[in-house]
Amino acid sequence: MSVTPLELSRIAAAAADEKKADDIVLIDLTGQTDVCDYFLILSASNPRLLDAIVDEVEEKVRINCDERPLSIEGRDERSWILMDYGSVVIHAFLPETRDFYRLERLWGDAPLVDLGL
């Protein structure tokens, strides 16, 4: 089973939404950087919910896309967890950490993808 980076992003976003993630944003970085094609950015109101969202995303992507993250970083700190799927990088934040790093502003020239959530 092979899915596109956009399909993987949509499945991950839907999984995060099911677990009550906030402010889910998908940034299209194709043509902007060689690092990846998409940043999926989301917030969770507390560390426990952040963990639950990351677990749900990992499970749903594995089941629906047959993909596993290359790495997951930040589990110990639990304020910014990064899931690297190669062409898709998922940033799961606590709100204050997201406000501090402001990735959306950093990549403000890149188009947003309507997720229909």
C-alpha positions in Angstrom: 0.0 0.0 0.0 1.5 3.3 -1.0 -0.1 6.6 0.0 1.0 10.1 -1.0 2.4 12.5 1.6 -0.9 14.5 1.4 -3.0 11.4 2.1 -0.8 10.5 5.1 -1.2 14.1 6.3 -4.9 14.0 6.0 -5.2 10.6 7.9 -2.9 12.0 10.6 -4.9 15.2 10.9 -8.2 13.2 11.1 -6.7 11.0 13.9 -5.6 14.1 15.8 -9.0 15.7 15.4 -10.7 12.5 16.7 -8.6 12.8 19.9 -9.6 16.5 20.3 -6.4 18.2 19.1 -6.8 22.0 18.7 -5.8 24.3 15.9 -4.8 21.7 13.3 -2.9 23.3 10.4 -1.3 21.6 7.4 1.4 23.6 5.6 2.3 22.7 2.1 6.1 22.9 1.9 6.5 21.3 -1.6 8.9 23.6 -3.5 9.8 25.5 -0.3 12.3 23.1 1.3 14.0 19.8 0.7 13.4 18.7 4.3 9.8 17.5 3.8 6.6 18.1 1.8 4.2 18.9 4.6 4.2 20.2 8.2 1.2 19.1 10.2 0.9 21.3 13.3 -1.5 20.8 16.1 -2.0 21.6 19.8 -3.2 19.7 22.9 -4.4 21.4 26.1 -2.2 19.2 28.4 0.7 16.7 28.3 -1.5 13.7 28.8 -3.7 14.6 25.8 -0.6 15.4 23.8 0.6 11.8 24.4 -2.8 10.4 23.5 -3.0 12.3 20.3 0.5 11.2 19.2 -0.4 7.6 20.0 -3.6 7.8 18.0 -1.8 9.4 15.0 0.9 6.8 15.1 -1.7 4.0 15.2 -4.0 5.4 12.5 -1.1 6.1 10.1 0.3 2.6 10.6 -3.1 1.0 10.0 -4.2 3.1 7.1 -0.9 3.9 5.4 1.3 1.0 6.5 3.8 3.7 7.6 5.8 4.1 10.8 7.6 7.2 11.9 11.3 7.4 11.2 11.6 9.0 14.7 9.5 10.5 17.4 11.3 13.1 19.5 10.2 15.1 22.6 8.2 12.4 24.4 10.1 13.0 27.6 9.6 16.8 27.6 6.0 16.5 26.5 5.6 20.1 25.4 6.6 19.6 21.7 6.5 16.1 20.2 7.9 15.8 16.7 6.9 12.8 14.5 9.0 12.4 11.4 7.5 10.4 8.5 10.1 11.6 6.0 7.9 13.6 3.6 5.5 14.6 6.5 6.7 16.0 9.8 4.1 16.3 12.5 4.5 18.9 15.3 2.3 18.3 18.3 2.6 21.2 20.8 1.2 22.4 24.1 -0.2 25.9 23.3 2.4 27.9 25.1 5.2 26.1 23.3 3.5 26.5 20.0 3.1 30.2 20.7 6.8 30.5 21.5 8.1 28.8 18.3 5.4 30.1 15.9 6.1 27.7 13.1 3.2 29.0 11.1 4.7 32.4 11.0 8.2 31.0 10.2 6.6 29.3 7.1 4.1 32.1 6.5 4.8 32.2 2.7 3.8 28.5 2.3 0.2 27.7 1.4 -2.1 26.1 3.9 -4.1 23.0 2.9 -7.8 22.9 3.8 -8.3 19.8 5.8 -12.1 20.2 6.1 -12.1 19.3 9.8 
